[in-house]
Every structure is written in structure tokens, then in C-alpha cells.
């Protein structure tokens, strides 16, 4: 089983393995097997299209967690120039599970904040698998407030299993940090744009998710708890995660129907990790349009619109 492919993608992995084998044979024997390779490529594309045309909510949840999926630092590299990372919450420490700093989106100065999961063991440990402690959210709050001083729009990238639930996190007030962020962002006088790029779970996501514009990538998820966590509570077993994912409505399509998500950004065939540059281009196009539109709005109107938006949640949930 190829670890770079999800369980339901294994038929695709088998075809890709055959393509790799044929390339090696052709290379070693100077044989012209391009036609056979192209046939297999066409089969792989058609199979991928067939599989991805009918994904379940649980399968979308798996794609949202794909280990090769781009993270915040990848988007920063692709979307922005002049990124200058800012560190620390001025109270306790610098939490690398949530990073942020000033950058430019084309010619527009912006404040970027986002979760970072990390790749490889060392990076994952340093970034705590994308699960911030209180100091991470207090750092985010400091950066949003700094952006307000100069009316710089804030762009947040959400991709987290949730806030870190360890004892040290609880001792330093993780609940208070999340609540303070939500209260502060609800009234901040500068445009806020949030984009869910992977999995967005619980208060760990909402803490930087209060926004004037909420985007979701096509194969991302946004929910109050992980499907496994929900299944454990309701059915006493994580084996029912697929049923939980379907019941919770974790996908962008369902959340857009409920009026929670404003825009779904399309991903390349097979997911964002299959073509990071194309994904970043789609995200950038959406962000440029949204920043220009929100920056042109009267600030009092913008804040009132955000308040009305928050108060509307749940009204059309039936």
C-alpha cells in the first residue's frame, strides 16, 4: 500500500506504479514505450475522475488530512512576497503551531496567520501537529490588533485537528484564549478573510475563523469535532467515523448550503497536493478579489455586516 495514496485511491496508485515501472524499463533498454505509458496515464486520469466525482463526506475528510497537502507556509511561499514572520504572544512564548506575519498580496500589505502542521518528525513536533496552545492564539490576537492599527486586511489559513488539549494548555487558559480571539475578531475594524485549506476542527479553527469572508477549498472540512470524536461520543466507537462525517455535514458544499461558507475554491483533480501551484493560483485569485472588495467598504458597514453574519448562524440549519 502506497502511503502517498489514501485507501480509496489505491487503484490509482497501482496504475501509477505501473507507469513508473515502464519508465524504468524504457530507460534501461532504450525502448520506445511512450504510447503504452500514455495509455496508462489516460486510464489513471479517468479512474481519478470517476473516484473523485462521487466522494463521500468521510473520504473528503481523508483528503483534507492528506500528508502531502499544502500547509500555510506553502501558501505563503506561493501567494505572497516580502513575508516577515512575527513571533511571540508577549506573555509566555512563541507557538510554532500557529504562524503569522506581514506580507504583500500583489501590492496590498496584508497580515497572514495560519496553522502549520509540519512535515517529517522533527517539524511535526516543533509545530505540534498544527495544534496551538494558548500562546499561539494570543500571538494571533496580537497580530490582528496590529493589523487594525494600520487597517491592513487579515488573511487566515485554517488547518488544524483542534487546539492542543494537554494539561499545560488547560493550565494556561486555552478556552479563554479562544473566546478572547472570537470576541476581538468580531469587532476588529479591518477586513478579515479566512480560508479553510485542510481540516478545521473545533475551537482551534474558530479562534482564527471569525471573518467577513469564509472560503473553503473543495476537499477541506469544517466541523465542531473530528468525525472520530463525534463517533466515539455517539456510538462509543471511532469505527463509525464515516457515518458521523455524513451526519455532521463537514463538507464545503453542505456548509455553503447552510450559509456558513461564502465560496468554495476548486482544487485540481486528485486534490490540492496534486498541483500545489494551480491550487495556490486559484486561492490567490479569490483573495485578491475579496481583499479589493472588502477594503472598498465603509468600515462601520463592514463591522455591522460581520455582526449580522455571526448572529445569522443556525437560523437556516433545518
TADACOR-V740358 format. One record per residue. RES is the residue in one small letter. SS is DSSP state (A for helix, B for strand, O for the rest). PSI is psi as a letter, one per 20 degrees, with the letter a starting at -180 (NA if undefined). OMEGA is omega in degrees with one decimal (999 if undefined). Layout:
RES_SS_PSI_OMEGA ; RES_SS_PSI_OMEGA
This chain:
x_O_p_-179.4 ; x_O_o_-178.0 ; x_O_i_178.2 ; x_O_i_176.7 ; x_O_q_178.4 ; x_O_r_-175.3 ; x_A_g_-178.4 ; x_A_i_178.4 ; x_A_j_-175.3 ; x_A_h_174.5 ; x_A_h_176.2 ; x_A_g_-180.0 ; x_A_h_179.8 ; x_A_g_177.8 ; x_A_g_179.5 ; x_A_h_177.3 ; x_A_h_177.7 ; x_A_h_177.8 ; x_A_g_178.8 ; x_A_g_179.5 ; x_A_g_179.5 ; x_A_h_178.2 ; x_A_h_178.5 ; x_A_g_178.7 ; x_A_g_179.3 ; x_A_h_-179.8 ; x_A_g_-176.6 ; x_A_h_-171.9 ; x_A_j_-179.8 ; x_O_k_178.8 ; x_O_q_177.8 ; x_O_n_-178.8 ; x_O_k_-177.9 ; x_A_h_-178.6 ; x_A_g_178.8 ; x_A_h_178.1 ; x_A_g_179.8 ; x_A_h_177.1 ; x_A_g_179.2 ; x_A_h_177.0 ; x_A_g_179.0 ; x_A_g_178.0 ; x_A_g_-179.8 ; x_A_g_179.4 ; x_A_g_-179.8 ; x_A_h_178.7 ; x_A_g_178.2 ; x_A_g_177.8 ; x_A_g_-179.8 ; x_A_g_-178.4 ; x_A_g_-175.3 ; x_A_i_177.9 ; x_O_i_-175.5 ; x_O_l_-179.8 ; x_O_q_173.4 ; x_O_r_177.8 ; x_A_h_-179.6 ; x_A_h_177.9 ; x_A_h_175.3 ; x_A_h_176.5 ; x_A_h_178.9 ; x_A_g_177.2 ; x_A_h_179.9 ; x_A_h_-179.4 ; x_O_j_-174.9 ; x_O_p_-175.9 ; x_O_i_179.5 ; x_O_j_-178.3 ; x_O_p_-179.5 ; x_O_q_179.1 ; x_O_a_-174.6 ; x_A_g_-179.0 ; x_A_h_176.3 ; x_A_g_178.8 ; x_A_h_177.9 ; x_A_g_179.7 ; x_A_h_-175.1 ; x_A_h_-169.6 ; x_A_h_-166.4 ; x_O_r_171.2 ; x_B_r_174.8 ; x_B_k_179.2 ; x_B_p_179.3 ; x_B_o_-175.8 ; x_B_p_177.0 ; x_O_q_-170.8 ; x_O_q_167.3 ; x_O_q_179.0 ; x_O_j_-178.8 ; x_O_j_179.1 ; x_O_g_-173.5 ; x_O_g_-173.8 ; x_O_r_174.1 ; x_O_o_-177.8 ; x_O_o_-177.2 ; x_O_i_173.7 ; x_O_h_177.8 ; x_B_o_-175.9 ; x_B_r_-180.0 ; x_B_r_178.0 ; x_B_r_179.6 ; x_B_q_179.2 ; x_B_a_174.9 ; x_B_p_171.0 ; x_B_o_-166.1 ; x_O_d_-179.1 ; x_O_j_-174.6 ; x_B_p_173.4 ; x_B_p_179.4 ; x_B_q_171.0 ; x_B_p_-178.0 ; x_B_p_172.8 ; x_B_q_-179.9 ; x_B_q_176.7 ; x_B_q_177.1 ; x_O_o_-177.3 ; x_O_h_-178.4 ; x_O_q_177.6 ; x_O_p_-175.9 ; x_A_q_-173.4 ; x_A_g_-176.7 ; x_A_g_-179.8 ; x_A_g_-179.5 ; x_A_g_178.4 ; x_A_g_-178.9 ; x_A_h_-179.8 ; x_O_j_177.6 ; x_A_k_176.5 ; x_A_k_178.2 ; x_A_k_179.6 ; x_O_n_-175.8 ; x_O_q_168.7 ; x_O_r_-177.5 ; x_A_h_-177.9 ; x_A_h_175.7 ; x_A_g_-179.6 ; x_A_h_175.4 ; x_A_h_173.3 ; x_A_g_178.4 ; x_A_g_179.4 ; x_A_g_179.2 ; x_A_h_-178.2 ; x_A_h_177.2 ; x_A_g_179.2 ; x_A_h_175.0 ; x_A_g_178.4 ; x_A_h_-179.9 ; x_A_h_-178.1 ; x_A_h_-176.6 ; x_O_j_-176.1 ; x_O_l_174.9 ; x_O_p_179.0 ; x_B_q_-179.6 ; x_B_p_178.6 ; x_B_o_-179.3 ; x_B_q_178.8 ; x_B_o_-170.8 ; x_B_p_177.4 ; x_B_n_-175.5 ; x_B_q_172.1 ; x_O_i_-178.2 ; x_O_r_175.0 ; x_O_q_-177.7 ; x_O_p_-174.3 ; x_O_j_-177.4 ; x_O_r_-177.2 ; x_A_g_-179.5 ; x_A_h_177.6 ; x_A_g_178.6 ; x_A_g_-178.5 ; x_A_h_-178.4 ; x_O_j_169.8 ; x_O_l_-179.0 ; x_A_h_-179.5 ; x_A_g_178.9 ; x_A_h_-178.9 ; x_A_g_178.6 ; x_A_g_-179.3 ; x_A_g_178.9 ; x_A_g_178.4 ; x_A_g_-178.8 ; x_A_g_179.4 ; x_A_g_-178.8 ; x_A_g_-176.4 ; x_A_h_178.9 ; x_A_h_-176.5 ; x_A_j_-176.9 ; x_O_q_-172.9 ; x_O_m_172.4 ; x_O_q_-177.3 ; x_O_p_178.1 ; x_B_p_177.5 ; x_B_p_-179.8 ; x_B_p_178.3 ; x_B_o_176.6 ; x_B_o_-175.6 ; x_B_i_-179.4 ; x_B_d_175.4 ; x_B_p_180.0 ; x_B_o_-172.4 ; x_B_p_167.0 ; x_A_a_-179.5 ; x_A_h_177.3 ; x_A_h_177.3 ; x_A_g_-175.7 ; x_A_h_-176.8 ; x_O_h_172.8 ; x_O_k_-174.6 ; x_O_i_174.6 ; x_O_p_-170.9 ; x_O_r_171.9 ; x_O_h_-179.8 ; x_B_p_178.6 ; x_B_o_177.3 ; x_B_q_170.6 ; x_B_p_170.0 ; x_B_q_-172.2 ; x_O_h_-177.7 ; x_O_k_173.9 ; x_O_r_-179.8 ; x_B_q_-179.6 ; x_B_o_-175.1 ; x_B_r_-175.4 ; x_O_h_-178.8 ; x_O_q_177.2 ; x_O_q_177.0 ; x_A_h_178.2 ; x_A_g_179.0 ; x_A_g_178.1 ; x_A_g_-179.5 ; x_A_h_179.5 ; x_A_h_179.5 ; x_A_g_-173.4 ; x_A_g_-174.9 ; x_A_j_178.9 ; x_O_k_178.7 ; x_O_p_178.9 ; x_A_i_178.8 ; x_A_i_-179.7 ; x_A_k_-177.0 ; x_A_h_-179.2 ; x_A_g_178.4 ; x_A_h_179.3 ; x_A_g_179.6 ; x_A_g_179.5 ; x_A_g_-177.5 ; x_A_h_-175.9 ; x_A_h_-177.5 ; x_O_m_-171.8 ; x_O_i_-170.8 ; x_B_r_-179.8 ; x_A_h_-179.7 ; x_A_g_-179.2 ; x_A_g_-178.1 ; x_A_h_175.9 ; x_A_h_175.9 ; x_A_h_-179.7 ; x_O_i_178.9 ; x_O_j_179.4 ; x_O_g_-179.5 ; x_O_p_-178.2 ; x_O_h_-175.0 ; x_B_p_172.9 ; x_B_p_-179.6 ; x_B_p_-176.1 ; x_O_q_176.6 ; x_O_q_175.8 ; x_O_r_177.6 ; x_O_p_-179.5 ; x_O_i_177.2 ; x_O_r_-174.7 ; x_A_h_-176.5 ; x_A_i_179.8 ; x_A_h_177.4 ; x_O_n_-175.9 ; x_A_h_-178.6 ; x_A_g_179.5 ; x_A_h_177.1 ; x_A_g_-179.8 ; x_A_h_179.0 ; x_A_g_178.9 ; x_A_g_179.0 ; x_A_g_-178.4 ; x_A_g_179.7 ; x_A_g_179.3 ; x_A_g_-177.0 ; x_A_g_179.8 ; x_A_g_179.5 ; x_A_g_-176.5 ; x_A_g_177.7 ; x_A_g_-179.7 ; x_A_g_-178.4 ; x_A_g_-176.7 ; x_A_h_178.9 ; x_A_h_-179.8 ; x_O_i_-177.9 ; x_O_q_172.3 ; x_O_p_-172.1 ; x_A_h_177.5 ; x_A_h_177.5 ; x_A_h_-179.5 ; x_A_g_-178.8 ; x_A_g_178.5 ; x_A_h_178.0 ; x_A_g_178.6 ; x_A_g_178.7 ; x_A_g_179.4 ; x_A_h_178.9 ; x_A_g_-179.8 ; x_A_g_-179.1 ; x_A_i_-178.2 ; x_A_i_-176.6 ; x_O_p_177.6 ; x_O_i_-177.3 ; x_O_g_-176.7 ; x_O_k_-174.2 ; x_O_i_-178.1 ; x_O_NA_999
